Amino acid sequence: MESSWGGARVGEVPTAATVCVIGAGLSGLAAAHALSVRGVDFVCLEKAPDVGGIWRQPGAGERGPAYMSLHLNSAKQLTGYSDFPMPAELPLYPGHHDVAHYLRSFAEWAGLLPRVELRTEVVSVRQDDDGAWTVVSRDADGERTRRRFTHVVVGSGHNTEAVLPDPLPPGSESFTGRILHSMDYRDGGDFAGQRVVVVGMGASGVDIAADLSRHAERTDLSVRRGLHVVPKQLFGMSVDLIADAPWWSEMSFPEQRRFVEQALRVARGKLSDYGLPEPDHPVFSSAVTISDEILSRIRHGGVIPRPAIGSLDGDRVTFTDGTEVAADAIVYCTGFRMAFPFLPAGCPAGPRQEAVELYERVVAPDRPGLYFVGLIRPVGSITRLVEAQARWVARIVDGEASLPSTDVMREEIDVYLKAVEARYGRTEGASIQVDVGSYLRELDALQDA
């Protein structure tokens, strides 16, 4: 049967699958595995040519965040799936090639690949009057297919749309060099002998600046706002292993904050000593930047800290303190915007719009049968949280677990968002922040409900 959908001819494919999983990265594969273990029929749709999500190296002409120097910031013991640990021969912080290979190996081991449709982009997800979900997808040849499912699990993450400053600095249209986003950055060797300005001090910003400093003639790091820089290890332990330790969980939040602040003073001193702005907020009240390299590269002269860009003119970059440099390229490491263009308008945001509103960070309260796995930003490794989310969703799907009323779910969301706002303020992305220990305990309690 064929029908019309959005002006295009769409083939309708009957499916016995109960669940549509969107995305075959770490979160989508965790959801697929949890469903498979329970014998739930599913189809996993992935627009890329292979599984692996952000860790897979993009092909020619394909955008993607997996630059060559990308490594895990979390220890392999906590980043691997619980049923399929990362190989012992891998280093503590494997590179993206190793992580991508590991994720594909997991998919093969778990028998998931036959149910994964690659090069298949989800175009639209809509709920029908009978409560079922119609999913329209498009394959590599542009052919569209419409299928109906009882449940939809979104595991495509939140690094969706590359964000550039809006507006760009005055004079950007006259800049004679290249302007690109970290999404388009691959390797520092591509900039050998060039003068490069990196904008942003998040994870990709410090990684890329450190990488460029080994190839470029000069690397400037433009920082608008100070962020807390945390080394991957404190006292010889990976910071996420510290966060996983029982003694850490037993501390109150103020005690945890004091512990980290004191440890950072010992480990690195003040950021202003490196020419960087001091953070205007306490640690853990905003995302931290984990890096072993950036402060060392600054101290060795490989990276030069600068304030925000004020204006551009030809090949000249003028900063807000009046200093200027010549540049051949500007790499904006200014993050991503969460976007789900295939979902109904306003979802997963609710009435607040600026906040993600999901019961227990998973369930869309007003849209029965729609779940999100991995739409969280933990202070620590995400994998165990994603696995716990996936197991809970699988129990809901096969009827072993039930959900409370919409009113009860909305009450939980309100309590959570008020707590998040008190801690982080109304910053972009704050509504998906979670603490590993407390959130994992919440998910474990749901498994027993």
N, C-alpha and C positions, 0 to 999 in steps of 0.2 A: 504494500500500500504506500502511496505517496500523498503528501499533503503540503500545503503552503505554510511557511513560517517566516515572518519578517520579510516577505517579498522573494524568498528563495524556495526552491523545491527541496523538500526534506524527505528522505526515506525513513519510513517508520519500521523499526526492527523490534519484533517481539522478544522479550527477555524474561527468563525465569529468575534472574537475579533479584534479590530483595533490596540490595544496597548499592548505591553508586558512591565510590570513593574518588574524590577529586585530588589528584596530585600523587606522585610516586617518589617523594623525597623521604626524609627520615620520618615525618609525621604520618604521611599517607601509607607508607609501608608498615608502620606500627599498627595503624587501624586495620589494614588488610590482613595482617597476621592475626590480630585478635579475633577478627571475624572468621578467618579460616579455621582457627583452633576450635571455635564453637560450631563449625559446620554451616555457617551462614553463607548463602550464595551472594556474591558481589562481583562487580566489575570496577576496575580501577582505571581511570582515564588520566593520561599524562601527555601534555603537549610537546614535551621534549623528545629527542630520539632515543633516550635511555633513562633508566631510573637513576636516582641520586640527588635530585633537587639542586640546591645551590652549590653542592660540592662537585657536581659533574662539570668537567671542563667544556665550555661552549665550543661548538664547531665554527668553521669559517662563516663569517657573516651573521653569527648568532650572538645576541647579547646575553650576558650572564655575569654574576658577581664572583665567579671562581677564578680570581687572578692567581698567577703562578706561585706567588709566595704565601698564599693563604694556608694557615695551619689552624688546628683546633686551639681554642683557648681553654678548653676543659679537658681534664685528664681522660685518657682512653678508657680507664676502668669504669667511669661513670657515663661515658658517652656511648659506649657500645650497648646493644640490646641485651637484656638480662639473660635471654635464652641462647644468645649467640655472641659471646664476648669477642672483642677485637683481638687479633692475633698477638701472642706474647712477644713476637719479634718486632712489632711496631714500636716506635718511640712513644714516650708519654704523651706528646702532642703531635699526632700524625699530620702530614700535609694533605692537601685536598685530593690529590690523586689516590692516596691510600684510603681516605675516607670514602671516596666515590666507589672504589673497588670493593671496599668492605660492604657498602650498602647493596651493591649488586649481588655480592656473594650471599648476603642475608636473604635477598629476594629469591635467589636460586635455592638456597637451603630450605626456606620456608615453603617452597613450591608456589610462589606468588606470580611468577612471570607469565604463565599461561592466562592469567586473568587480568593482566595489565595491557591496555591498549595504548601503545606509544604513538607519538605524532598525532595525538587526538586532543584537540583543544575544546574545552567546554565553553559554549557560546551563551547558553541560557539555562537557568534552573528556575522553574516556576511550579507553584503548588496548585493542583487542580481542585475542583469543588469537592471531590470525594476524598481529599486529603493526600492523595498520591502525588508524586513529584515527576514532572516531565523535564527531562534533560535533553537538550539539543547540543550535539557536538559536531565538530568539523575536523575531517582528516587531512592528511598532507596534500591530497588532491583537491581540496576545497569542497568535497562532498559532505553534506550535512545529514546527520542521523538523529532521529527522535526516539527516545525510549522512556518508559515509565518505571519508576521505582517506588518502593514504600518508604525508604529512608535515603538521605543524602548525607555523607560525611565529607566536610571540606577540610582537606589536609594540605593545602597549597601554601601555607605560611603567610607572613606579613611583609616580606621583602618583595613587594609587587611592582610599584611604579617608582622609577628613579625621580628624585626631587632635586631641582636646581633652585637657587635663590630666586625669589619673585618679589620685586624685580631684580634682574642682574645689576651689577654695579654700573653706574654711569660710564658711557664710553665702551661698553662691551661690544657693541656692533663694529667699533673701529679696531678691535684687537686683532693684530696680524698673526697671532699664533693660533694653536688649537685650543678649543674649550671642550672638555669632555667630563662625563660623570664617571665615578668609580665603576659603574656597571660596564663601562667600555674599556677599562684598564686591564691589560693582560700581564705585562712584564716590564720591569725597569729597563731591560736592555733595549726596548723600543725607543727609549729616550736618551740613549748614550750621547754624552757630550752636550746635551741641551740644558736649558735653564727652566726649571719647572716650579710652579707654585701649587702647593696642595692646600685645599681649603677644607677645614673640618678636623676635629680631634676625637672623633669616635673611633671604633675598631678599625674600619677600613682606612680612615685618614692616617692613623699612626702606622699601620702596616705598610701602606703605599709609600708614605714619606720615607720610612726606613728602607724599603726596597729601592726606591729611586736614588737614595743617597749613595748607593754603591755603583751607580751607573751615570747619573746626570752630572753635568758640570757644576750645578748648584741646585739645592733643594730648599725652598722656603716653605714653612708651614704656617698658614694663616689661621689664627684662632680668635674667634669672636668672644667666646665664653669659656671660662675655666671649667674643666672637668677633672674629677678625681682619677688619677692614673694609678692603677693597682698592678703590681707585678704578678706574673702567673704563679709564683711561689712566695710564700712567707714562712720563715723559720724552716725552710727546707721542705715544705709541704705544698702541694698544689692547692690553690685557694678554694677550689670547689670540693676537694677532699676535706679541707677544714670545715667548710659549710655542711659537709655530710657527717661530721664527727658528732657523737652523742653529747660531748661536753659543750659543743657550740649550740646545739638545739636547746640545751638546758639554760642557756643565758637568756636574759630578757633582751628586748630589742635595744634599749639604751646601753646595756652592757656590751652587746655585739658591736655597736657603733663605736664605743670608747675603745674597745680592743683593737678594731681595725685602724682607727685614727692614730693610736699610739704606735701600732706596728708600722704604719706608713711613715710616721715621723722618723723611726729608726731606719727603715729600709731605703728611703729616698730623700728625706728632708722636705723642704718647702718647694713647691713647684715654681715659685717666683725666683728661686735660685737658678733655675734653668731658663729663665726668660719667658716663662709661661704665666698666664694670669692665674691667680689663685681662684679656686671655685667659690662661687657666691652662695653655696648651699652645703649643708653637712653631707658626709658620705651616706649613701643609701637613700637619699631623698631625690636622687635622679640616677640615671644609668651611669655606671662607671666605665672607664676605658681600661681594658686589661692589656698590658704590653710589657714585655721584658726589654724591648729594644729602643723605644723612642727616646727615652731620657739619656741612654748611653750614646745614641747617635747625635743628639744635641750636644752632649758634653765633648764628643769627638769632633765637632764642627761639621759633621755631615749634613745635619738639618739645622736650619736657622729659623727660630721662632719669629713670627710677625703677628701684628694685630690684624683686624679685619681689613678686607680690601675696600678702599674708598672710591677709587675710579680707575679706569683703563684708558690708555691713549696710545694707539699704535702697538708697539711692543712693550710699552711702559706700564707697570703696575704700581699704583700709588696706594699706600696703606693709610689707615686713619690717623697714624701718628706723624704723617707727612713724609716718611721715608718712601723711596721708590726703588724698583729693580726692573731690569729688562727680563722678559720671559718669553720662552718659545711655546709654552703650554701651561694651561691651568687645569688641574684635576679637581673637580668638585666632589668631595666625599661628604655629601650633605644628606645622605640617607635615602629612605624610601617611604612612600605613602602606602598605607594599607588600602587596597582596593579590591573589590569583588564585583566587577562589572557584570558578571553572569548571574548574580543573585538579585532578588527583588529589591527595589529601591529602599534605602534606609537600613538594610540588613548587612552585617550584624549590629550596626548602631541602632539605638533606640530613640526615644523622644529627646534625649540630650544631644544626639547627633555627633558630638565630638567624642563620645565614649562608646566603647564596645560594651554591649549589654547582653551578657550571656550568663545563665544560671550555672554556677560553679565553673565559669569560664569555658563552658562546653555547649550548653543547650540554649537554643533560641526559644524563649518562653512562649512567644506568640505564633510560632511556626512549627507545629508538631512534626517530628521526623527529620529535622535539620539539626546537625551537630557540627562542632568545630573541634578539631584535634590539632594542637600545636600553636594555637593563636594566643600565645603567652610569651612573656619576656621574663625569665627567672633570673634571680641572682644566684647563678650556679648552672650546672648542667641540666639540659632540658629533657634528656632521653627518658629517664624514669618517670617523669611527669607525663610525658606523651604516652608512654606505655600504660600508665594507670588510667589516663583519660580514655585510651582506646579500649581497654578491658571493660570499663564502665559502659561505654557506648555499646559494645558488643552484648553486654548483659541486658541493656535496655532493648536492643533490637530483637533479641531472641525471647524477650518476655520474662526473663528472670528477675530483672530490676524494673521498678516503676518510678515515675516522676511525680512530684507533688503537684498541686494545683498551680495555675498560672499566677495567682495572687501570691502564693508562698514563694514561688521562684522569683517574682519581681521584688519581694521583700528582701530576699537574700542578696539580689543584685544591688539594691539600694544601700544596704548595710556595707557591702564590699566597696562600692564606689565612694561612699562617704569616708571610709577608712583610707582608701587610696588617695583621695583628694587631700585629706589631712596630712598625709605623709609626703606626697609628691607635688601637691598643687594640681592645677588643671593643665598639665603639660601634655603635649601630643604623645600618645602612646602609653600614658600612665595607667590607663584602664586595663592594660594587659600585663602589668607588673605583678609578679608573684614571688613569694619566698619559698624556696624549695622545701624546707622541712615542714612548715605549717600547711602548705598546700598539699603536699604528699599525704600528710595525715588526714586531711579532709577527703582526699580521693580514696584513701584506704577505708575510711569509715563508710563511704558510699558503696564500696564493694561488699560490705557486710550488711547493707540495708536491705 
